[in-house]
Amino acid sequence: MAKVNYKFNKKSLQFEEVKVTLKARLLKALSVVATGMVFAAVVIFLAYTFLDSPKEKMLKREIAQYELQFERINERLNKYDAVLTDLADRDDNIYRVIFEAEPVPSSVRKAGFGGTDRYARLEGYKNSNLIIETTRRLDKIQSQLVVQSESFDEVYHMAKNKNEMLSCIPAIQPVNNKDLKRLSSYYGYRTDPIYKVKKFHPGIDFSAPTGTEIYATGDGVVKAITRSRRGYGNRIIIDHGYGYETMYAHIHEFKVRKGEKVNRGQLIATVGNTGKSTAPHLHYEIRKDGKKVNPIYYFFNDLSPEQYDMVLELSTRPTQSLD
C-alpha cells in the first residue's frame, strides 16, 4: 500500500493529504536514475583506471614475456656479434696474411642497408624501439655473415691455388750469387754515384760482368721490354700476378719477348751497362700492389738463415748505388 503523506494547513487549521503530481514523480525518478548513472560512471572509471580486467592481465603477462624474450634474443645477438668480430679479425690478420691478400675493408664489412622507411612498419607500438633495434641488429649480422661467407670463399679459392701463388712470388736472387759478393747496393737512401747526394734507391744492385746471366725470380708473364740509353736503360718488367711485379734494369741482351710466359729460374737476359750506370750491374726491383718493396725480404728460397741475417746486417750499412 502506497504511503500517504499529510501536511498541516495553517489557514484551515487541519491536516490535509499531500497529493504528488505526475511531473514531480517523473523528476524524482529521473534524479534517482541520474544519480545512479553518475555513481556507475565513477565506479566504471575507477575500475578501468586502477583495476585490470582478466583480458588485460593476460595481455600484460604476454607483453612482459615478449620483452623478456627480446632481451634474451639481444643477449644472443651480442654473442653472435662477438663471434663474427673474432672471425673477421682472424680472416684479416691470419688467413689473408698467409695468402698475402688485402684485408676486407671496414666499409665493406659494416656496409649499411638502406631505406629510411625500412622499419616504418614496426613504428607506432609501445615497444617499437625495442623491436626496431633488435630487427636492425639482425639485419646487420645477416649482412656481415654474407660478407664473411664471400671472404671465406675467396680464401678457399686462394688455398686451392696456393702452390701456383708460391711459384709466382719472387723468391730467389736474379743472378747467381751464392757467396753474396755481388750485392753492391741495397734498398733505401744511398749516395748517388753521379750527383753525390743522398737519394732513395728503390731496389738492389748486383755488380757482375757484362753478359752474366739474369734469371726470372718467379713464374709470370713478360709485361714490358724497354730499350733506352737513359735512366734504367734496357729493362724487363715481369708480371707475376697476385699483385707482384719485378723489374730488371741495365740489361745487355734480352732472352725473352713481351707476352712470353716465364718460370722461376728461367734465363731472361744478361747483365749490361746501359742507361745511367757507372759499371756493369743489374738493378733489381720488386713491386707489390704498385709499391716498391725491399727485395731482400724475397730471397727466402736462396739463403740460409745465417746468410739472411748477414744480408739484413749489410743492408743497413751506407753504400753508393751504381745507378
C-alpha positions in Angstrom: 0.0 0.0 0.0 1.4 3.4 -1.0 2.5 5.6 1.8 0.2 8.7 2.3 1.8 12.0 3.3 -0.1 14.8 5.2 0.7 18.5 5.8 -0.9 21.0 8.3 -2.8 23.8 6.7 -2.4 26.9 8.8 -5.4 28.6 7.4 -7.9 25.8 7.9 -6.1 24.5 11.0 -6.5 21.0 9.6 -4.2 18.2 8.3 -4.6 17.7 4.5 -3.4 14.9 2.3 -0.4 15.8 0.1 -1.0 14.9 -3.5 2.1 14.2 -5.6 1.8 15.2 -9.3 3.0 13.1 -12.2 5.6 15.7 -13.0 7.1 15.6 -9.6 7.1 11.8 -9.7 9.0 11.9 -13.0 11.5 14.4 -11.7 12.2 12.3 -8.7 12.6 9.2 -10.8 14.9 11.0 -13.2 17.0 12.3 -10.3 17.4 8.8 -8.9 18.4 7.4 -12.3 20.8 10.3 -12.9 22.4 9.7 -9.5 22.7 6.0 -10.3 24.3 6.7 -13.6 26.8 9.2 -12.2 27.7 6.7 -9.5 28.0 3.9 -12.0 30.2 6.1 -14.3 32.5 6.9 -11.3 32.8 3.2 -10.4 33.5 2.2 -14.0 36.1 4.9 -14.4 37.9 3.9 -11.2 37.7 0.2 -12.2 39.2 0.8 -15.7 41.8 3.2 -14.3 43.1 1.3 -11.3 41.9 -2.3 -11.9 42.7 -4.7 -14.8 40.3 -6.9 -16.4 41.2 -10.6 -16.8 41.9 -10.0 -20.5 44.1 -7.0 -19.7 46.0 -9.0 -17.1 46.6 -11.8 -19.7 47.8 -9.3 -22.3 50.2 -7.7 -19.8 51.6 -11.1 -19.0 52.1 -11.8 -22.7 53.8 -8.4 -23.2 56.1 -9.0 -20.3 57.0 -12.4 -21.7 57.7 -10.8 -25.1 60.0 -8.2 -23.5 61.9 -11.0 -21.7 62.3 -12.9 -24.9 63.6 -9.8 -26.8 66.1 -9.3 -24.0 67.3 -12.9 -24.4 67.4 -12.5 -28.2 69.6 -9.4 -27.8 71.9 -11.3 -25.4 72.3 -14.0 -28.0 72.9 -11.3 -30.7 75.7 -9.9 -28.6 77.4 -13.3 -28.6 76.9 -13.8 -32.3 78.3 -10.3 -32.9 81.4 -11.1 -30.8 81.9 -14.4 -32.7 81.6 -12.5 -36.0 84.1 -9.9 -34.9 86.5 -12.7 -33.9 86.1 -14.4 -37.3 86.7 -11.1 -39.1 89.8 -10.5 -37.1 91.2 -14.0 -37.9 90.2 -13.6 -41.5 92.1 -10.3 -41.9 95.1 -10.9 -39.7 95.7 -14.7 -40.2 94.1 -16.3 -43.2 94.5 -13.4 -45.6 98.1 -12.7 -44.3 99.0 -16.3 -45.1 97.9 -15.8 -48.7 99.2 -12.2 -48.9 95.7 -10.9 -49.6 94.5 -7.5 -48.6 92.1 -7.4 -45.6 88.4 -6.8 -46.3 87.8 -3.0 -45.9 85.9 -2.0 -42.8 83.5 -0.1 -45.1 82.6 -3.4 -46.8 82.2 -5.4 -43.6 80.0 -2.7 -42.0 78.1 -1.8 -45.1 74.8 -0.2 -44.4 71.4 -1.3 -45.7 69.0 1.1 -46.8 65.9 3.0 -46.9 64.6 5.4 -44.3 61.3 3.6 -44.4 62.9 0.2 -43.8 61.4 -0.1 -40.3 58.4 2.1 -40.7 56.0 -0.9 -40.4 57.4 -1.5 -36.9 56.7 2.0 -35.6 53.6 3.1 -33.6 53.8 0.4 -30.9 54.5 0.7 -27.2 57.8 -1.3 -27.6 58.7 -0.1 -31.2 62.2 1.0 -30.1 63.0 -2.5 -28.8 61.6 -4.2 -31.8 63.3 -1.9 -34.3 66.6 -2.1 -32.6 66.5 -5.9 -32.5 65.5 -6.1 -36.2 68.3 -3.7 -37.1 70.9 -5.8 -35.3 69.6 -9.0 -37.1 69.9 -7.2 -40.4 73.4 -6.1 -39.6 74.6 -9.6 -38.5 73.0 -11.0 -41.7 74.9 -8.5 -43.8 78.2 -9.3 -42.0 77.6 -13.0 -42.5 77.2 -12.6 -46.2 80.4 -10.6 -46.4 82.3 -13.1 -44.2 81.0 -16.0 -46.3 82.2 -14.4 -49.5 85.6 -13.7 -47.9 86.0 -17.3 -46.9 85.1 -18.4 -50.4 87.9 -16.2 -51.6 90.3 -17.6 -49.0 89.3 -21.1 -50.0 90.0 -20.3 -53.7 93.4 -18.9 -52.7 94.1 -22.0 -50.7 93.4 -24.2 -53.7 95.8 -22.1 -55.7 98.5 -21.9 -53.0 101.1 -23.8 -55.0 100.6 -21.6 -58.0 100.8 -18.5 -55.9 104.0 -19.7 -54.2 105.6 -20.4 -57.6 104.7 -16.8 -58.8 106.0 -14.9 -55.8 109.6 -13.7 -56.3 111.7 -15.9 -54.1 115.3 -16.1 -55.4 118.1 -13.8 -56.4 118.1 -12.8 -60.1 121.7 -13.7 -60.6 124.0 -16.5 -59.4 125.2 -15.1 -56.1 125.7 -17.9 -53.5 128.6 -16.2 -51.8 126.7 -12.8 -51.7 129.7 -10.9 -53.0 127.7 -9.4 -55.9 125.4 -7.4 -53.7 126.8 -3.9 -54.1 123.9 -1.6 -53.1 120.8 -2.1 -51.1 117.2 -0.7 -50.9 117.0 2.7 -49.1 118.7 6.0 -49.1 122.1 5.7 -50.8 124.7 8.1 -52.3 124.1 8.8 -56.0 127.3 7.9 -57.9 126.9 10.9 -60.2 125.3 13.7 -58.2 126.9 12.6 -54.9 123.8 13.3 -52.8 121.6 11.1 -50.7 118.8 9.6 -52.9 116.3 6.9 -52.4 117.4 3.7 -54.1 114.2 1.6 -54.7 115.9 -1.7 -55.5 119.1 -3.7 -55.1 122.2 -3.6 -57.3 124.1 -6.8 -58.2 127.6 -6.0 -59.7 128.6 -8.5 -62.3 130.5 -8.7 -65.6 128.7 -7.9 -68.8 126.9 -11.0 -70.1 126.2 -12.5 -66.7 123.0 -14.4 -66.8 119.8 -13.0 -65.3 117.0 -15.3 -64.1 113.3 -14.7 -63.5 112.7 -14.8 -59.8 109.1 -16.2 -60.1 106.6 -17.5 -62.6 104.9 -14.8 -64.6 104.4 -13.1 -68.0 106.8 -10.6 -69.5 104.8 -7.4 -69.3 107.2 -5.0 -70.9 110.6 -4.8 -72.7 112.1 -1.4 -73.0 115.3 -0.3 -74.9 116.7 3.0 -73.7 120.0 4.9 -73.2 118.7 6.8 -70.2 117.7 6.1 -66.7 117.4 2.4 -66.1 118.5 1.7 -69.7 117.3 -1.6 -71.2 114.9 -3.2 -68.9 112.3 -6.0 -68.4 109.2 -6.0 -66.3 107.6 -9.3 -65.4 104.0 -9.5 -64.1 103.8 -12.4 -61.6 100.2 -11.9 -60.7 98.9 -11.7 -57.1 100.0 -8.0 -57.1 103.7 -8.7 -57.8 105.9 -7.3 -60.5 109.7 -7.4 -60.9 112.0 -5.1 -62.9 115.4 -6.0 -64.2 117.4 -2.9 -65.5 120.6 -2.0 -67.3 120.3 -5.2 -69.4 122.8 -6.0 -72.2 120.9 -8.7 -74.1 117.2 -9.8 -73.9 116.5 -13.6 -73.9 112.6 -13.3 -73.9 109.9 -11.5 -75.7 107.0 -9.4 -74.5 104.0 -11.5 -73.6 106.1 -14.6 -73.1 105.4 -16.9 -70.1 108.4 -17.5 -67.9 109.2 -19.8 -65.0 111.3 -19.1 -61.9 114.9 -19.7 -62.6 114.5 -19.2 -66.4 117.2 -17.2 -68.2 115.6 -13.9 -69.3 118.5 -11.6 -70.1 122.2 -10.8 -69.4 123.8 -8.1 -67.3 124.8 -4.9 -69.1 125.8 -1.3 -68.5 123.1 0.6 -70.3 121.3 3.8 -69.2 122.5 5.8 -66.2 125.0 3.2 -65.0 128.6 3.7 -63.7 129.6 0.0 -64.1 128.1 -3.3 -65.4 125.4 -4.4 -62.9 121.8 -5.4 -62.6 119.3 -3.1 -60.9 116.5 -5.3 -59.5 113.2 -4.1 -58.1 110.1 -5.8 -56.6 106.7 -4.1 -56.7 103.7 -5.3 -54.6 100.4 -3.7 -55.4 102.2 -0.9 -57.2 104.5 -0.1 -54.3 108.2 -0.7 -54.4 109.3 -3.0 -51.6 112.7 -4.2 -50.3 113.8 -7.2 -52.4 116.0 -8.8 -49.7 112.8 -9.9 -48.0 112.1 -12.1 -51.0 115.3 -14.2 -51.1 114.0 -16.8 -48.7 114.4 -19.7 -51.3 118.0 -18.8 -51.9 119.6 -18.1 -48.5 120.2 -19.9 -45.3 119.1 -18.3 -42.0 122.7 -17.2 -41.3 123.1 -15.7 -44.8 119.8 -13.9 -44.5 120.8 -12.4 -41.2 124.1 -11.3 -42.8 122.3 -9.7 -45.7 120.0 -7.8 -43.4 123.0 -6.5 -41.4 124.8 -5.5 -44.6 121.8 -3.6 -45.9 122.0 -1.2 -43.0 125.5 0.0 -44.0 125.9 3.2 -46.0 126.8 2.4 -49.6 126.9 4.1 -53.0 124.5 2.9 -55.7 125.7 2.1 -59.2 122.9 4.0 -61.0 
